[in-house]
Amino acid sequence: MNPIVGLDVAKGESQVQAFLDQSKPYGKSFSMKHIKEELDHFLGFFRRDRRGDRENAYDHFRSYRTLPFSRYSKYLEEQEILYILLNPIISYQAKKSSLPKVKTDAIDAYQLCVLYYKEDFEPHKIRGIQLLDLRNLSRQQEIVTNMYVEAKPQFHTILDQVFPEYRKVFDDLYSRVSLLIVKKYPTSEAVLTAGDSKLAERVMEFCPSRSGQWAWGKAKKIMDSVSRNPFEQACIKVTHN
């Protein structure tokens, strides 16, 4: 025999249909809620006592194949159940040409089994936890990078309204020392209040790897940028934590 179990996964519950072999459906389909108790019941569906009678014919599902079960794939993997993850578009296209035009979960589960015997599907490859973690970290990095890219033009817009000449102070406007200085002294008024000595001290604090001479040079550039600043007072209120 070549047994198969089809699962049509919906939002609230899944529909289950079993086949013992091609063109040999076993019993009626049944629904399964997405809770641990019924998932465990589904697991028992494979592991009943082997008495050989028809009542326990589900024992023949020793190859543990299922179609498709994306949301609860981790549960299947933990139970060492081999499964095939099927794109819904594939099953939809197949159903349109072979089954009555009625939308029911039971028919969908049935069709998954029928489709299995017609096509040569590969079992879903179980990915290691390290690979999954790496994938999640890559997605998080992409999100953070996109946020950073979007923040740049917003930063430029604000800086142009309060301190446009500051762009010429540091070669890299987005360097750590540059951002910390503009956060500490975001307006011409704040720079003038601090003075040369305090500015140089802050530059040295924020960039200790550079020399004192370099820090004093940057402090002078900041003061010069204030003298060129077209805004005597900030056009907008700037606050920082």
Secondary structure, DSSP 8 states (H G I E B T S, - for coil): ---EEEEEE-SSEEEEEEEEETTEEEEEEEEEESSHHHHHHHHHTT------SGGGGGGG-TT--EE--STTHHHHHHTT-------HHHHHHHHHHHS-S---HHHHHHHHHHHHHHS---------HHHHHHHHHHHHHHHHHHHHHHHHHHHHHHHHHH-GGGGGT-SSTTSHHHHHHHHHS-SHHHHHHHHHHHHHHHHHHH-TTS-HHHHHHHHHHHHHHHHH-S-SS-SS-----
